[in-house]
């Protein structure tokens, strides 16, 4: 029972290493998530087709706050159920049920932290002449891949030639000004082209008026997906020719705008549930990424305050 909340509070350093959050940030998270988990559990107990009366059966071995803590530690460290149960003094099946209860609420809490830039209040960047044709207010878009076991059905659909492995791809959009994650797409097979994933997500059409998008070479042509053409990507090298010096300067300046999304993906992948080999059902992969994105956003907000 060494990983119970009342014990971990005594060491902020250990708490931070296990969860990726400060104690204060976790308390703020628990204040939002615990009522949602309890409300969802109550709704499940009161469903019309339930065979057992409410109150029947054994009590859950963990408090709701400890269940949330268990789920956050699982996202950060990605241990097996046996290890997770041992840390909390419960069985592996109890640890698994706690994760199943809390993950949807953490996903929703993550969605609640995602806010696209407001053109009415955010400051537009003062761009150099080189980047005058790019959006002054933009979200920066990129994707990352996570290895997954070889599927039994349609394995070639998930084989990424780039990673030389079977993978799942997640698209992330980041507020250029704050570095906060503003959108996480549904996960798709790794071989999907970035521009195809962007088109399928309809993110460019969901951006507020006056907000554009910028991406890397995988997003060439993204401006065509925006209602007013607010999209930009680096310049490709002309086929069979040397790259013009002005293109080198442009791409270097463009990369300085894009670096914010690389940092955001780095923060996401410090959580091993999206960095190590995926061991869980593929359809729930996006739920985990959104839950982690919410934790990353909360830490950014906590540090800024």
N, C-alpha and C positions, 0 to 999 in steps of 0.2 A: 504493500500500500504506500510505497514511497512517493508515488507520483500524484497523490491526492492534492487538491488545490490548497488546502490548509497547510500542507507541508511545504509545497513549492514556494508559497508566498514568502517563506523565511529566507530564501536565497534568490535575489533578483537576477544574479548572474546565471545561475542554473536555469531559472525560469526562461530567461532570454534565449539561452542556447537550445532548450528543448522546444520552444514554441515559435521563436522568431519575433515575439512580442514583448513589450514591457508589461509589468503587472497592471499598470494603469490602463494601458491600451486593451488588455484582456478584460479588465473589469467593464470598460465601456462596451466592448463587444458582447460580453455576457448579458449586460443590461438590455441589449437589443435582441439577442438570439434566444436566451433562456425562455422568455414568455412565448416566443414563436414555437419553440420545440414543445413546450407544455401544451399549448393550444392545439397543435397538430396531433399530439398524443391523445388528448381528450376527445378530439373529433373522431379519431380512429376507434376509441373505446365505445363511443356512442353511436357507431354506425348501425343501421337498421338490421343488417344480416348477422350481427355478432351473436354467437352461440352461448357465450358465458356472460353472466351479469357483471356490471361494473363493480370492481372491488375484488373479484375472484382471482385466484392465483397468487404467486409469490410477489413480494415487492421487488422493485429493481434495486440492484446492489449499489448503484452510484447515484448521487444527486445529479440534477440536470446540469448544474454548473460543471461538475466533474465529467459528465458525458461530453460537454462542449470542449473542455480541456483535452480530454482523450482524443477527440476528433482533430483538434488543432495540432496536437503532437503527432498524430498519425500523418497529417498532411506535411508536416515539417520533416519528420524523420523517416516515414514510410516503413515502420517495422511490421513484422507479421502479427497476426492476431494473438498468437501464443506469447510473444514478447510484450505486446501491448497489454494483454490481460495480466501478465505477471507484474508489470510495473504498477498497475492499479489494483492488484489483489482480487481480480475477478477471473472468470473463465474466458477462454478465447471466444466462445459463442456470445457471451455478454458484451465483450469488446466489439464484436462485429455488429450486434444489434444497436449498440450506442452510436456507432458511426452511421448506421442506416437511418437512425432517428435524426441526427444532428446535421448531416450533410446538406439536405435540402434547405434547411433554415440558414445555414452558412452561405449557400449559393445565393439565396434571396438577399441576404445581408450584403453580399458582394455586389450584386446588381444595384442595390440601393446606394452604394458608394460611387457608382459610375455616372458621371455627369459630363456631357459634351460641353465644350467651351461656349460661353454666352457672348455673342457678337456685340451685345449692348454694353457689357461691362469690361470684358477682357481687353488688354492692351495689344494692339497689333505690333508685330515686330518691325523695327526699323531695319529693313533689308538693304544689303549692298546693291549696287547697280547690277551686279552679275545675276542676282536672284530676283530682279524686279518683276519677272514674269511668273513667279511662284506665289501661292496664296499667303497673304500677310497674317492670317489667322488660320491655323490648320491643326489637324490631328495627324500624328505620325504613325504609319501602319507597317507592320512586319509580321512574320510568322515564325514559329519554331516547331521542331519535330521531336517526338518522344518515341523511343523504341517500344514495340509491343510484340508479344509472341507471334510466331507464324500462324496465321489463321488456317483453320482446317478447310474452310470454304473460300474460294477466290483468293488464294494467297498472293497472286501476282498483283492484285488490285492495291495491296498495301506495301508492296516492295518499292522502297525509295532508292533510286540509283545514286542520289546524292549522298545518302547516309550508308548505303550498302547494307540495308537492314529493312525489316518491316516496321513501319512507323505510323503514328497519328500526327496530323498537323493541326495547329491551333493558330488562328489569326488574332492579333492583339492591336488595338488602337490606343494611342497615348496622347494626352493633352501636352502639346509642346511647351506650354508655359509652366505648368505645375509638375509634369512628369507622372501624373496620376493616370491609371488605366481607365479608359472611358468605354471600352467595348471589348468583349471576347466572343468570337464567333463559335458556332457549333464545330466540333472536331470532325475532320475529314481524313480519308486515307492520305498518307504522306506524298504519293506521286502527284497529287493535284497541283496544278500551277497556281502560283500566288494570285495572279490576276483572275483566274477562274474562281478561286475561293472568295475573293473580294466581290466579284459580280454576284455570286450566289448569296452572299450575306446581305446585299443591298445596303451596305453601310454608307456608301457615298450618297445615296438618296435619302438616308435618315439623318444626315448631318444638318444642323441648323443653317438657315440662310446666311450666307456670308462666311461660312466655315468650309475650308477645303481639306484636301488630304494630300500627303506626300509619302512616297515610298521609295524602295530601292529599284534596281533594274528589273526585278520580277513584276513590277507594277507599271511598266511602260504602257501608256495609253489609258491610265486610270482617269484622266480628265474627261474622257468620253462617257464615263459612268456617272459623272456628277451633273446635276441639272443645269448648272451654269458653267461647267468646264473648269471648276476650281480643283485641279489635281496636277501634280508634278512628280517627275522621277528624274534620275540622273541621265546624262546624255550617253548614248551608246557610241562605241568606237565604230567609225565608218568601215564597212567591209572592204578589205584589201587595201586600206590606206592607213597612214599614221593618224593617231589622235591629235586634233588641233590643240595648240597650247591654250586657247581660250576655253576649250572643253575641260581640260585638266583643272584649270582654275575654278570653273563652274562646279565641277563634281566635288572638288575639295571643300568649297564653301557649302555645297549642298549636304555633304557628309556631316558637317558641323551642326546642321539643323536636325539631322536624322539620329544623332548619337543618343538622344533621349529615349528612344524606343529600345535601343540595345541595352541601356541601363535597366529599363523596366523589365525586359525579358530576363536579364541576369538576376533581378530580385525575385522574379517568379521561380526561377529554376534553383534558387537556394532551398526551395521546398522540394524534398526528394520525391514526393508523390507525382511530380511532373518532370523530374530529372532522371530518375532511375527507370529500369525496365517496368513498363506498365503490367501490373499483375491482376487487374480488375476489369470488369466488363467494359468494352469499348463504348457502348452507348452512354455511359455515365462519365466519360472522360471530361467532357466540357463542364459538367457540374463541378468537378474537382478544380479545374482551372479557374472558374469564376469564383469559387469559394476562396482560393488562394489569392486571386486578384483583389478581393475585398480586404483580406488581411494585409496585403501590401499597401493598399490605399490608406488603410487606417494607420499604419505605421508612419507613412509619409505625412499624414495630417497631424499625427501626434508629435512628430519631430518639428513640424512647422509652427505648432502652437506654443 
